[in-house]
Amino acid sequence: MIFIIFGIVIFLTKKYKLSRDQITIFWILVLFWSAISIIRAYRKLYAITPIEQGGLALSAEVAAQIAAGYGLMSLFVRLPMFFISDVVKKRKVFIQIALFVLTLSSILVFYNAGYNTLYFSSLAMGLGATMIAMFNVIFSETFAKEQAAVSVSILSAAPLLAEFVAAPIQYIFTHSDYKQYNYMWLVAGIISLATFLLSFKMKDYVPKERIFSRDKVRVVIRHRSFLIMCFLALLVSFIKFSTSGANMLTYSKVELKMSPLMLAYMDTVFALPQLIAGILVGTYFAKKFGIQKTLLMSFSSAIIFFVIVLYVNNPYIVYISYIFNGLFYGGVYNLLIAMAMQYFDKEYRSISMGIYQAFFALGIYYGDYVYVWIARHVKNGLLGFSQGKSIFLIALILTLVSMIIVKLRVTEK
């Protein structure tokens, strides 16, 4: 899989004639996201695993609160980050701050794992996740306006390559009965520290003129099609983060009893189809079938996955069907973020991306926090489905709502 991705990266590099600066941004993002990928999906399992098995033996509700810290940080940082970067005329420094905090929090978890340090680590991961948007903006500045979708598709390969780097590391520390979760955080800290040092070689793309102003913000928030993209982003991020990553890993471990090997490579099962869909929607499907049909096809993929999870308890079938969830997110995410940037000229991109990411972060937060609500109020499940399956029913309903919005409100322009 790594060789396949390398081949795709080389192909895209040659086809779009990427410069040395563009290639540097790409590989720094690979390392940056590798540090996060190693620990992100395991923060909830670390919390609920019994002490004798290497965990912290915390309750499911407390574990959900820790996981929700990821989205909470994203919610408060994404929009102000773009405004402050415009004022200080710097973008790269925010990536470096995120790397420093990630390094510090990972080391703290390694030396003194507990609720406070793990919650701080979740907040640090959320801060790091917001930098994907900053990477996208910096990277898009190196392309022409009409190539916004292409820039997003190319850069989407970087975090997905990081998933393949993370998987064997995750398995090494979790394959035995006693899980060495703390060493996963140590490795993440070392990688993030190395990336912090390498980031000084990355060129900072910042516009000379000031971007944020009341008039420009007013122009963006009055754009009806853009606001529809923002609302769809909220729904999509809720669907994705409530049914993948740490939450899917916990469901698979607790209810389906998946093996450590399957759990370690679960993110890669999601990542490979996400990579394929992410690249193809920007370079082929949107041009061939149009934006609306491409979005509907992507959402249909999610429906297939949710129906299977709701009615099938075989871990191998659920594991393979997880591919459909990756196809859904890879297609929808890249297309929505490209459209959010493509509605406006370059001088509006930081504003539009900041507002868009604020909606997206709201979905991330509630995608994790909904498990707190389920733990408190849906002890017997919904409509005959178990508590663990209830979230997939909610996600299925929201997916259908999203498809209706796409059908009625999304146009090709």
N, C-alpha and C positions, 0 to 999 in steps of 0.2 A: 504493500500500500504506500509505503514511503517512497519507493521508486516511481510508482505511478504519479504521485503528487509532484515529485521532482521533475518528472517528464512534462507534466502540465505547466509547471512554473517556467521551465525552460522554453516551452512552446509559446506561452504568453509573453515572455520576455522578448523573444525574437519577433513575434508577430506584431507587437505594439511598440517595439524598439525602446524598451525601458532604459532610462538613463542610470548612471551609477548611483545617483541620489535616490532614485525611485527603488532600486534594488536594495539599497541600504535600509530604507524605511521598512521594506517588506521583511527583511531578515531580523531586524530588531523587534518587529512585532511578533515574529515566530517565537523568539526567546522570551519576550515579555509575556506572551500568552501561555507558554509552556509552564512558567512558574505558577500561574493561576490555575491552569488545567490540572496539575498534579493534585491539588488539594481541594478545589472547588466542589467537586461532586461528593467528596467524603466528609464534609464538615458536619452533615446531619448524622451520618453513620457513626462518626467519631463520638458524637454526643450521646447517642442512645446505646451504643455497644457496652455490655457489662465490663466492669473493671478487670475481672479475671481474664477477659479476652482482649484487653488493651484499650478499652474505651473509657468513657467518663460516667456511664450509667445514669445519664440524665433522662428526664421524662420526655415523651414525644412532643408535648406542648412546648417545653423549654427548648428542645431541639429545633422546633419550627420557628421559634423566636430568634434563635441564633441564625438560622438560614435566612430569615427575613431581613437581617441586618444588611445583607448583600444589596437588596433592592432599596432599602431605606437610604443608604449612602448615595446610591445612584440618583434617587429622587431629589436629594438636596444639592447635589453637585453639578449635574449635567447642564442645566441652564446657566447658573452663575459662572461656571467654568468658561463658557464662551464669551460672556460679557467681560469678565476680568481679563481674559487673554487679549481682548480687543483694546482694553484700557492700557495694559502694560506692554502691549506689542510683543508678546511672547506666547508661544504655544508649547514648545518642546519642554519647557520647565515644568509644566503640569504633569507630563509623562514621567519626568524624573522624580517629582514629589511622590507620585503614586508608587513608583518603584522603591523609593526609600521607605515609605510606610509599609509596603508589602514585605520588605526585607525585615524590618523591625518586628512586625506582628508575627511573622513566621518563626523568628528566633525565640520570641516570647512564648509561643505555644510549645515549641520544642523543649524549652527549659522548665516551663510551669503551666502545663495544660490545665484548663479549667473553664468555667462558664465565661468569665470576664475576658481571658486571653483569646478564647475561641470566638467570642462575639467581636472582639477587636479585629481578629483575623478576617471574619466575615465582612466587616465594614471595609477593611483594606482591600479585600477582593472586589467589593462593590465599587470602590474608588478606582481600582484598576480597570474594571469593566467599562467605566465611563470613558476611558482613554481610547477605546475602539472608535468612538465617534471623533475624537481628536485626531487619531491616525487617519480616519477617512477624510476629514477636512484637509489635513496637511497633504495627504496623497492626492486628493482631487484637485488641489491647487496646481499640481504639476501637469494636469490635463486640461484640454479645452472644455468648454461648457457642455458641448454635445456628447462628450465622452464620459459624463458622470457615471452612467450605468456601467461602462467598461471598467472604470477605476475601482468601483465598489466590487465588481466581480473578481478582478485580479487580486485585490487586497483580501478578499474573503478566504482565499486559499491559505493565508498565513496562520490565522488562529486554528484552522482545521488541521494543518500540518502539525501544529503544537499538540493537538489531541493525540496524534499517533506517537509523538515523543513521550507524552505523559503515561500512556497505557502500560507499557512494560515496567515503568518505575512504580506505578500503583500496584501492579501484581506482585512485584518483588517484596513489598512491605505488607501485603495483605493475604498472601496465599496460605499461610499457616493458621492454626487455630488461634494463636495469639497474634493480634494485628499490631504492627509497628507504625501506627498512625503518626506518632511524633516525628519519626524519621522522614516521613513524606513532607512534613512542614519544614524540616531542616534542609532538604534538597531544594524545595521551592525557594527558601531564603537565599541559598547559595546562587541559584540561577538568577533570581531577581537582582542580587547584588552585582553579578557579572554583567547583566543587561544594563544596569544603571551606569556602570563604567563605560560600556560600549555606546550608550546613548549620546555621549558627547561628540561622537563622530557623525551624528545625524544632523543634516541641515534643517534649519527652522524656516518654514515658509509662512511669513506673516505679511499681510497687505500693508502698504505704507499709509494709506488713508484710514481714518477711523470708520468702523463698520456700524457699530450700534448707535442708533439714534431713535427718538420717539417716532419720527416719520417713517423710518424703515421698518421698525417693529410693527407699526400700524398697517403698513402695506402687507406684511407677511401674515398677520393674524386675520386680515380681512379676505385673504385668499381662500375661498370656500373649498376648492379641491384639495388644497394643502391641509386644511383642518380635518377633512375626511381621512386623509392619509394618517394624520396624527391619532385620530380616534381608532382607526384600524390598527395602528402600531400598538396602542394600549391593549386592545383585545388580543393581538398576536403575541405580545410579550407575556401576557397573563397565561394564555394557552400553552406557550412554549415552556415557560419556567415552572409552571405547576405540574407539567407532565414529562419533564426530562431532568437531566442532571442529578442533583442531590435527591430530589423528590422521587424520581424514577428509580434511582439506585436503592433508596430505602424501601420502596414498595417491592422491588424485585427481591431484595434480601429477606425482608420480613414475611411477605405473603407468598412469594413464589419459590423461596429457598434456593435462589440461584447460587452457583458455585463462585468462589473468589475470582477464577479466571474469567468467567462470563461478566462479572461485575466490573472487573478492571478494564475490559475491552468494550464495555457498553457505550461509553462516550464515542469510541471510534466507529461503532455500528451506526451511531447517529451522525458522526462527522463526515464520513465518506459520502453518503447520499446528499448531505447538506452541501458539501463541496461541489459535487456534480451539478446539483440543482442550482446552486448559487452562481456558478459560472455560466451554465446554459441559459438561464433566464435573461441574463444581460447581453449575451453574445448571439443567442439563436432564437429561443422561444418567443420572447417579446416582439421580435421583428417578424417571425413567421406567423404567429397566431394572434398577436396583439396583447396589450396589457391586461385587459379584462379577462380574456380566456385563460391566459397564463396564471393569473391569480386564482381563478376558479379551479383550475386543475391542481394547483398547489394545495388549496384548502381541501379538495376532495381526498387528497392523499392522507391528510390528518384524520378525516372521518373514517377511512379504512382502518387506521391504527386504533382509534378509540373504540370502534365497534368490536374489534378483535380482543382488546384488553378487557372490555366489559363482559364478554361471553366466554373467553378462553382462559383456563388456568394452567395450561401447559407452559412451563418456563421457556422451552425452546421455540415454540410458536410465537410467543410474545416477544422473545429476543429478536427473532428474524423480522417480525412485523414492525419493530422499532425503526427499521429502515424508512418506513412510510412517514414517520414523524420527522425524520431528518430531511426527507425530500420536501415536505411541507414547509418547514422553517427556512431551509436554504432558498427556496423559490420565493416565498413571500417576503422575507426580511430584506433581501437584496433589492427586490423590485420596489418595495415601499420606500426604502431609504434613498434609492436612486431618484425616484419620482419627487420625494421631498426636496432634494437638492436641485433637480432639473427644472422645477417651476420658476426658479429665480436665477438672476445673474450671480457672478462670483461674489460681489460685494454683499449679497444677501445670504450667502450660504451659512455663515456662522450663526446668524440669527435664526434661520429656518431650521438648521440642525439642532440648535440649542432648545428651541421650542418642541421640535419633534422628539428629541431625546428625553425631555421632561415627561411627555406622555408615555413614552416607552418605559421609562423608569417606574412610573406609577404602576404599570402592568407587572413589572418584575417584582415590585414590593408585594402586591396583593397576590401574585402567583405563588409566593412563599408563605405569606401571612394567612392565606385562606386555610392552610392546614391547622392553624391555631383555632380558627372558627369551627372547622370540622371536628377537631378534638374536643371542643367544648359543647357543641350543639348538635352534632350529627353522629352520635355514638352508635346508633343502629343503622346508619347508612341512609341512602335516598332511593325511593321508589323500588325497593327490593334489592338494591345493590349494597354490598358491604361498605363499611366506612372507607376502606382503602380504594375501592373502585368508584366511590362517589365523585372524586375529583375528575375522573375521566368522563363521567356523565355531564358534569358542569362544562367541561372543555368542549364536549361534543355540541352542546347547545349553543355555546358562544361561537363555535366554528360555523354553525348554520346561520347565526345572526350575521357574522362577518361576510358570508357568501351573499346574503341578501343585500347588504350594503354595497358590495362590489358590483352586483348585478344592476342595482338601481342608480348608484351614484358615481361609479368610476368610469371615466371615459378614456379614450385613447390619447387625449391631449392633456 
